[in-house]
Amino acid sequence: MICFPNCKINLGLSITEKKPDGFHNIETVFYPVNLCDALEVSTSKNYKTVFIVDGLDISGNINENLCLKAFNILKKHFDIPEVNFHLIKNIPMGAGLGGGSSDAAFTIKILNDLFSLKMPDGLMIKYAKILGSDCAFFIKNKAVFASGKGDKFKNINLDISNYQIAIIKPKIHISTQQAYSNIIPSKKNISVKEIIKMPVSDWKKNLFNDFEKPIFEIFPEIEKIKNKLYNLGAEYASMSGSGSAVYGLFKNEIELQSHFTDCFVWHGK
């Protein structure tokens, strides 16, 4: 069985509070984007789980991959056999696009279908939250206002499908820990949830990602990408999550590869 885990972008990201446990409360909008990995899962004939990755390089211990962690969580609760994973990575890592979280959530969904586990969305969301704050978003995979640690969702009516979405990822990897280390939380006068109701043409002056200022100071080349997207005609541009990917919303199709020769470049809807 094959599925295609997609990424997300953050429309605004406000860090409102640091809690006593060290975690931060945030406000953001998660919006699904059709830049996808490919994940194939099949029953193992060798009675052991095998994990193969192609495409973009995944560094680190393969046993720490979220797909395997998702499989192991379900195996504790359901009588499922060993499986073969074949993951083709197209979503860049360390980008703020949630690619790893999406792979994990889609693993839960594909195992649910493959082995007829009959888990409702609520139970799949419960397991996904164990794996990461934004994993649960990809179970329903619809635009939401996210708060708390990024794991409390409210449905919103938002459709920007008439825009071309461009994603530019420089060869910079930013860890979440690094991104939060220079953040000073602050309450905002207007919630992201309200700003997102404004016309997209008004977002540039009102919709902000709190990670941008400290990240741009360390990596000014990321800010240059954002500025270039505006110069090329983007109606709105922002870093996604904690970076390093930057996206732009364009009313018309645009050729971008020649403008960002040393970056991962994708555009679509």
Order of alpha helices (4+ residues) and beta strands (2+ residues): beta-beta-beta-beta-beta-alpha-beta-alpha-alpha-alpha-beta-beta-beta-alpha-alpha-alpha-alpha-alpha-beta-beta-beta
